[in-house]
Amino acid sequence: MNTKLAQTEPEQIKKEEPVRMSGILVHPTSFPSPYGIGDLGPGAYDFIDFLAGSGQTLWQVLPLGPTGFGDSPYQGFSAFAGQPLIISPDLLIKANLLTKQDIDEEGPQNFDPRKVDYGPAIEFKTKLLKKAWRSFTHTPDKTMLEEFELFCQEESYWLDDYTLFMACKDYHEGRCWLDWEKDILNPTDKTKKAYTEKLEKEIGYYRFIQFIFQKQWIALRDYAHEKGIQIIGDIPIFVALDSTDVWANKKLFQLDTKGYPTSVAGVPPDYFSATGQLWGNPLYDWDYHKTTGYKWWIDRIRRQLTLTDYLRIDHFRGFEAYWSVPAEEETAINGKWVKGPCEDLFHAIEKALGSNLPIFTEDLGIITPEVEHLRDSLGFPGMKVLQFGFGDLNDKNYVPHFYTSPNCICYTGTHDNDTTMGWYAQQPEVIRDRVRRYGNTDGNMVSLDFIRFCMASIAKYAIFPIQDLCLMGSDARMNTPGVAAANWAFRYVKEDLTQERKNWLLKTTRLFGRCPLGPEDYTV
């Protein structure tokens, strides 16, 4: 299969779509798979079939990049590369790059089907990927080799730096680039060439891994499109310090002469944390970005919109003003708001990629009239999270009957929230009573009630985590902001998506006019 991405010409970005849409939020790492972590193999295709069979039109993922320390998809090694851990061994077998014996040789793994244990999973998957690489180099398929060479040529604008960075990282035993030798810490073109020659085999491996990721992802994306499913991607506004992006593009960030951040990103005290959240990401030098015509951002958005149909931008408010914390601070309390690029950035992106960008904004947290104006002037839909509406009796922004425009996405909760079942169990009785009266329900299956609230709202898009559809409690939570351990590990098993659950979701979707069927099919 051709791995070439469809060109994102301006006139191609805006797609025809149903008036009302709905879908499920689940990251590929959560899919059923026998290899310790979800991947792009049979479990992913079964999920797409479930979406289509239940009348859904959307699938939302978290960022798809390669993860670093802490395994967070929001702290990756690259804003352009794909996640090697979700490459499917089953599909590598079909491509004659692995054999069943290759997998069996690694011995029984006994992975937990409901939780990712990243250490063993990374070790196991890396061994398989290196076996596939050796197979590719020793007995290359001519057609695949031609595809690989074309991929390396077309994606060189990000692939060359990324693969050199990862090879150098291995060469330095995984240490952050700030601890590398001076010549490669601040490399010249001559230095890059020398290291590229010295680490040729290692670079070839990382090129191959990205080629395989893209090949498997494009096949899954195309299958989703055949089934009438569109994909909502996700990018963090900031990038990790220990990333290709910062190492290779230091002028784009607020760094001192040694490469260390002078100020870092975070948010002030909010719903999630009394001391705020100190993310630690380097902040952008927006003045310098402007001198380049925002080229790095244009390239980033263009690539992500060739992988997915829509793009959710995390922490959108940071484009209007961002919370800048001195790098030496231990919490985010002593930061300050600094003006961001506002419309100027997005006008540059629109000029390059066309208007009506299919972008969703994560506009949660401390949202000012200025942020709302930026969002609305660009026509981007914002987020409505039901848990926020019912958890605060004075907040009308997130309660469905107060919505004033369909240009929004209604969520039961997000990857940063507890599951709705878990959230409800921890609420005081006054809030649980309000939920029960609002939904005329006993609250025993409150997450399904919340899905109905989303579906019934005027919001054009209704999204819910797979945990809410499956009535899962707090032990299935994906992420707890501000807590370093036990995040990003959630997995479900194939048996969770029952025929009963599919039937209920299809009927509910039809009832509220979100199913891509003719008028005669909306009879429930």
N, C-alpha and C positions, 0 to 999 in steps of 0.2 A: 504493500500500500504506500502511496506517495505521502511523504511526511511534509511536503511543502504547505505552508500556511496560506490560506486565501489572503490575497492582498486587501488591505483595509483602505479602500478608496473612500473619499468623503461621501459619495452618493450611496455607498454600500452600508454605511454604519447604521442608518435608521432602517429598521425592519418593520414589516407589517406584523401586527400582533392583535390578539383578541382584546376586547374592551376591558374585560376583567380576567385576572390571572391568579393562579395560586400554585404553591409548590412547597418543597421540603428542603430544609437546611440540614445537610450532613456532609462532613468532610470525607474524602476518599480513605483516609486512614482508619475510618470507623467501619468500613465495609467488611462483611464476612470474608475470611481468607484463612487458609491453614498455615500461613507463613509469618505469623506473629504481628502483622499489621495489615490493615486494609490496603487493597491495591486496585489497579485498573483492569483486573481480570474478570472472571465469571461473576463475582459478587457485585461488581459495578454494573454489569449488563443486566443482572437480575433486578437491581434497583431501578434502572431505567425502565424496564418492563413493568415494574410495580407502579412507577409514576404514570406511565401511559395508561395502564389498566385501571387506575384510580382517578383518571380524569385530570391529572395535573399537567401543567405546562411549564413549570419552572423547577430548576434544581440549583440551589445555592451552595457554594463551597467556601472554604476559608482560603487564604493565600496558598498558592500552589508551589512556592519556592522551596529550595533545600534548607532544612532547618539546622540551626546551630545549637549552642548551649541552651538547655532548658526545653528543647524540642518544640518551641513555640513557632507556629507558622508566621507570626508577626515579627520574628527576629531571625531572618534568613541570611544566608551567605550571598544572596544575589536577588536583585529586584527583577531579573529577567529569566533566570534559569528555572528548571523544573525539579521537583522533589524525587530523587532517586529511589527513596524507600517505597513509593507507590507503584514502581514498575512491577508488572505481574510476571512471576516465574512461569505460570501456566502458559502465558502468551509467548514467553521466550522459548518454551518447549515447542509450541506450534510453529515458531519461526526457525526451528532447527538450530537454535543457539544454546539450548540446554537439553539435557535428557532427564528422564525420571531418575535414572541412576545417579546423575550429578546431585540431585536433591537428596536422594536416599543416603548418599555417601556422608552427608553431614550429620546423619543419625537422627533419631526421634527428638523433636524439640519440645513437645508438650506445652505449646504456647496457650495462654489463657485466651479463649475465644471472645471474651468480653472486655479485655483490657490490653493495651499495648505496654509491654515492658521494653522500653526503647533500647536498653543496652544489648540484651540478647538478640532482639529483632534486627538492630543495625548490624551486628556482627554476622548474623546468619545471612541477611540479604546481601551484604557486601561480598561475602564469599561467593554467592551465586552470581552476582553481577560480574565479578572478576573472571569466573569460569566462562560466562557468556562472552566476555571481551576476548578471552583467549581463543574461544571457538571462532569468533568473527575474524580474528587476525590470522589464524592458521588455515581455515578453510572458508574464505569469504564467498558469499553468494554474489555473483556479478551484479545482479540488479540491485541488491541491497547496498553493495559497495558504491555503486553510482549514486544511489539516494543519499548515502552517508556523505560522499564528497560534495554533493550539491547542498546538503544541509549545512555543512561546515562553511561553505562559501557564502550562502545567503544569510546566515546568522552570525557571521564573523564580527559584526559590530559590537556584540556583547560576548560572544562565545570565546573569543581569543583571550580577553582579559580574565573571564571567569575560569577557564580551564587552567590558565597559568597560575592564577591565584590559588586554586584548589591543589594543584600539584606542588606549589611552594609551601602551602600549609602542611601537606603531608611530609614534605622534605624537612620542615621545622617541627615535626611531631605534634602537629595540631595547634601550635601556639598562635596567639593573635599576631597579626602582621606588625603591630607596634613593637614586638619583640624580635623581629627578624634583623638580619644584617642591614647595615645602612644602605648598601648598594641596591638591594631589592625592596627595602622599605620605601625608598623614594626612587624608583627605577627610571632610568633613561631608556630611550628606544634601544640603544646598544645593549643595556643590561637585560632588558626583556628578551632580546634576541638570543643572548647568551644562555639565559635560563631556559628559554624555550627549547634550545638545542640540547641542553644538559638533561632536561626532564621530558624529553620527547615522548617516551613510552607512557609516562604517567599522564601527560596532557592528552595523548591519544585515548586513554581509558576514559577520561572525563568527557571528551568530545563524544565518544561512543554512548556513554550513559545519557547524555542530553539528547542525542539522536533517538535513542530507544524510548526515552520518556515522551518526546514529541510524537513519535510514531504511534505509540499506544494511546496517547491522549487524543490525537486527532481522530483516530479510529473510533474512540468512544464518543467524542463530540459529534462526529458524523452520524453515529448510530442514534444518539439522542435526538438529533435533528430529524432523522427519518421517523422517529416516534412522536414528533411534535413537541419535543422538550427543548427549551432554551436554558442556557446555563448562566447563572449570575456569578461572576468572579469576585475577587476581593483583593484589595491591596492596602497595606498599611501606608499611612502618609509618610512615615519616617522609615529609614533603613537602619540595620544594625551597624555598630561601629566596626565590628569584625566582619566585614563584608567586602566583596569585590568592588562594590559601588564607591565606598569611601576610599579604599586603598588606591584605586585607579583614577579617582576623580576628586582629589583632595580640595581643589579650588571651589567645588560645589558646596562645601560644608564649613561651618564655623570651627576651625581648628587652629591650634597654635603652631609655631614653627616646627615642633617635634611631631606633630600629627595628632596630638591629644585634643579632645573637644574643650572649648572654652566655656560653653554652656550646653546643657542637654535638655531633652524633651521630657515632658510629663504633663500632669494635670493637677490643679489645686484640689483641696479636700472636696469630696463629692459623695454621691450615693454609695459608692463602692469603698471609700477609704477616708478616715478622719484626718489622715496626714497627706492626702493626695496620692498620686501614683508617680513615682520617679522611674521613668522608663529607661533613662540613660542614653537614648539615641542621640547622635550628633544632630545639631540643627542645621538647616540649610542657610547658605549665604544667598539670599534671594536677589540681592543686587547683582551678584555675579551671574546667577541663572538668567537674569534679564538680559545681560550683555550677550548671551549665547542664543537668545530667542527662545529660551526654555527648551532647548533641544533634548536634553536628557529626559525631561518629563514627557515630551512629545513621543520620543522613542519608547518610553516605558508604557504609556497609555496605548500606543499603537500595537505593541506586541501583546499586551494583555487582552485587547479587544479582538485579536485574531485567535486567541485561545478560548475566549468566552464571548457570550452575546451581550451581556451587561457587565457593568463593573461597579461594585460597591467600594467607595473610598472611605477607609476608616479614619475617624477623627477629622471629619471635614472642616470643623470649626477652626482647625489650625491654619487653614488658608486665609481666614479673615484676621485672626490673631492667635498666636501660639504662646504657650506657657514656657518661658525660658528660665531655667534653673541653673545657677552657677555650678560648674562641674564638681566643685568640692563639697557640695551639700549632701547630706545623708537622707533627707526627705525632700518632698516637693513643696513644702510649705513656703519657703522663702524664694519663690519665683516671682516673675512679673509677666504681664501680657505685653507682647511685642507685635506690631502690625505685620501681617503677612502679605502675600502678593495680590490677594483678592481677585477681582475679575481679570486682571491683566494676564495671569497665567492661563486661565481658561479660554480667554479670547485668542491667545496664541495657539492653544491646542485646537480650537475650533477652526482657526485659519488653516491649520495644517491638515486636519482630519475631517472637517465639515461640521456643520451645526447639528443640533439635536443629538448630541452625544448621549449614548445609552448609559448614563452614569447615575447611580444611586448614592445618596449622601448619608453617612452615619453622623447624624446631627444630634446626638445625645450629650448629656452633661450640661455644662454651663453655656447656654445658648442665648445670645443677645439679639436685639433687633437687627444689628449689623450682620450677624451670621445669617439670620433668616432672610434678610434682603439679598445677600449674596446668593444663597440657595435659590430663592424664588426668581431672581433676575436671570439666572442661568437656566431656569426651568427644570432643575433637578428635583426628583421626589425625595422627601425625607422619611425618617423612620418613626413609627408609632408602636411602642412596646406596651402591651396590655398590662404586664406586671407592674409597670410604673404607674399606670392610671389607677389601678385598684389598690395599690400599696400606699398611695398618698391620697387621702380623701379630698385634698384641696387642689389636686392637679388635674385639670380638665383636658390637658393637651393630648392625653393618651387614652381617654375613654371614648369608645366608638361613636356614641350619639352626639359628641361635640365636634367631630371632624367636619371641617368646612370645605375641604377640597378632596377630590379623588386622587390627586397627584401625590400619593404617599404609599408607603409599604407598611402594612399592619403585621406586626409580629406578636406571637404569644410570648416569646422570650428570645434571647440571642445566645450565642456561645458563651457570653460572659455572665449570663443569668443562671440561676438555679433552674432545674426543670420546673415546669408549672406545678406538677404534683408535689415536688419537694418544697417549692415556694409556698404553696397553699398550706401545707402542713405546719409551717413555721410562723404563719401569720396570726395575730391576735384575733380573738373571736369576732370583734366588731368588723374586721375586714372580711373574714370568711363568711359572715352573715350577709354582708353587702354583695359578695360574689354570688351567693346562693339565691338571693332575692333578684339580683340582676338577670340571672340566667334561668330563674324558675327551676332550680335544680337542687339535688341533695348534696352536691359537691364530691360525690364518690369517684367520679371520673372528670374532675375539674379541667384537666388538660384538654379533653375533647370539647368541653364547654367553651374553653378559650379559643379553640380552633373554629368553632361555630361563630363566636363573636367576630373573629377576624374575617371569616368568609362573608358574614352578613354585613360588614361595614361597607362604607362607600369607597374605601381604599381600592385603588386599581390593582394593587398587588397584595396578596395575603401569603405570608411565609411562616412556617412553624418548624422547629427542630424535630427530628425524627423521634427523639425521646418523648416529646409530648404526644405524638401520635400513638406511641407504644405504652403510654401510661407509666413511664418510668419515674422513679424517685430521685432523691439527691445523689445517690451513689452513681448515677449515670451522668452527672454534670460534666460538661466539657472543660470548663475553665473557671477558676475563682480568681479574679483580678487581685493583685497584691500578694498572692500566695504562690511561692515558687514551686512547690512540690505537687505531684499527683495531678497535673493538668495534661490536657490534650491526649488522654489515654483511652477515652471511651470507645467501645466497639459494641455493635449489636450482632446478633446471629440471625441466620436466614429465617428461622422459625418465628422470629418476632413479627415479621411482616405477613400476617395470616390473611387468608381469604376473607375472613370476617372483617378485618381491618380495612382491606381494600374495598370491600362492598360499602362499608360505612362511609369511607372517604369519598367514593364515587357519588353516592347519593347526596352527601352534604355539598359536594362541589356543584352538582347539578342544581340542587335546591337554590343555591345562591348565585346561579348564573355565571360560574367561573369555568365551566366545562366547554372545551372546544367542539361543541356539537350543534346541530341545527335546532331550531325552536321546538320541533316536534319531539326532541329527545330530552327536554327538560321536565318531562312529567315524572314525578317521583312516586 
